[in-house]
Every structure is written in structure tokens, then in C-alpha cells.
Amino acid sequence: MAAAGLPEGSGQNERLPIGGVYNGTKAFIDSFSFALRNELKDTGGVTVTCLMPGATETRLFERADLLDTQIG
């Protein structure tokens, strides 16, 4: 059995109004994954992984015409 948390790792949304909720949720998933992994380490056959990929190159800001904004 495996459990995985997938918060995005770059933290680029900290400047947005939703940054507090976004980063708080990301920190919770990281902390919860660590605690769960620690609690289940001796049960055998269970792995818990928290994946935090970095920034991904996309054309999102170009397509949304946001290249001249604070977030673009």
C-alpha cells in the first residue's frame, strides 16, 4: 500500500491573496505525510511519500496575457 501527497514545491503563489491557504495546505500535507510515514514505518509494506515538484515551464501567463503583471 502506498499513500502520496502532491503539493507543488515552488511556492510561487505566496504573493497571491490565496497564498496563506495555499502554503498552509502545502505545509500540512508535508507534515502529515512525514507523521504518517513515521507511524507506519514498522507495519511493513506501507510507504508514504510526499512529492513536491518544482516549477514547471508552461505558456500559462503568455496565453492569459499576464506577462506584464506581478505574477507573470
C-alpha positions as CSV (number, residue, x, y, z in Angstrom):
1,M,0.0,0.0,0.0
2,A,1.2,3.5,-0.7
3,A,0.0,7.0,0.1
4,A,1.2,10.1,-1.7
5,G,0.8,13.8,-1.1
6,L,1.3,16.1,-4.1
7,P,1.8,19.7,-3.1
8,E,3.6,21.8,-5.7
9,G,7.1,22.6,-4.5
10,S,8.0,26.0,-5.8
11,G,5.8,28.2,-3.5
12,Q,5.2,30.8,-6.2
13,N,1.7,31.6,-5.0
14,E,2.9,33.3,-1.8
15,R,2.3,36.7,-3.3
16,L,-1.3,36.0,-4.3
17,P,-4.2,36.7,-1.9
18,I,-4.7,32.9,-1.6
19,G,-1.1,32.4,-0.6
20,G,-1.8,31.8,3.1
21,V,-4.2,29.0,2.4
22,Y,-2.1,27.5,-0.4
23,N,1.1,27.5,1.6
24,G,-0.6,26.3,4.8
25,T,-2.2,23.4,2.9
26,K,1.2,22.5,1.4
27,A,2.8,22.6,4.8
28,F,0.1,20.4,6.3
29,I,0.4,17.8,3.5
30,D,4.2,17.7,4.1
31,S,3.9,17.4,7.8
32,F,1.0,14.9,7.7
33,S,3.0,12.7,5.2
34,F,6.0,12.8,7.5
35,A,4.0,11.9,10.6
36,L,2.1,9.1,8.8
37,R,5.3,7.6,7.4
38,N,6.8,7.7,10.9
39,E,3.7,6.0,12.5
40,L,3.6,3.3,9.8
41,K,7.3,2.6,9.5
42,D,7.2,-0.7,11.4
43,T,4.0,-2.1,9.8
44,G,5.7,-3.5,6.7
45,G,4.5,-3.0,3.2
46,V,3.4,0.6,3.6
47,T,5.2,3.6,2.1
48,V,4.2,7.2,2.4
49,T,5.7,9.7,0.0
50,C,5.2,13.5,-0.3
51,L,6.1,14.6,-3.8
52,M,7.0,18.3,-4.2
53,P,7.8,19.0,-7.8
54,G,9.4,22.3,-8.6
55,A,8.3,25.0,-11.0
56,T,7.1,23.7,-14.4
57,E,7.7,25.7,-17.6
58,T,4.3,26.4,-19.3
59,R,2.8,29.1,-21.5
60,L,0.1,29.9,-19.0
61,F,0.9,33.5,-18.4
62,E,1.5,34.1,-22.1
63,R,-1.8,32.6,-23.1
64,A,-3.6,34.5,-20.4
65,D,-1.9,37.8,-21.4
66,L,-0.4,38.2,-18.0
67,L,3.3,38.7,-18.9
68,D,3.3,42.3,-17.7
69,T,1.8,41.6,-14.3
70,Q,3.4,40.9,-10.9
71,I,2.6,37.2,-11.2
72,G,3.7,36.8,-14.8
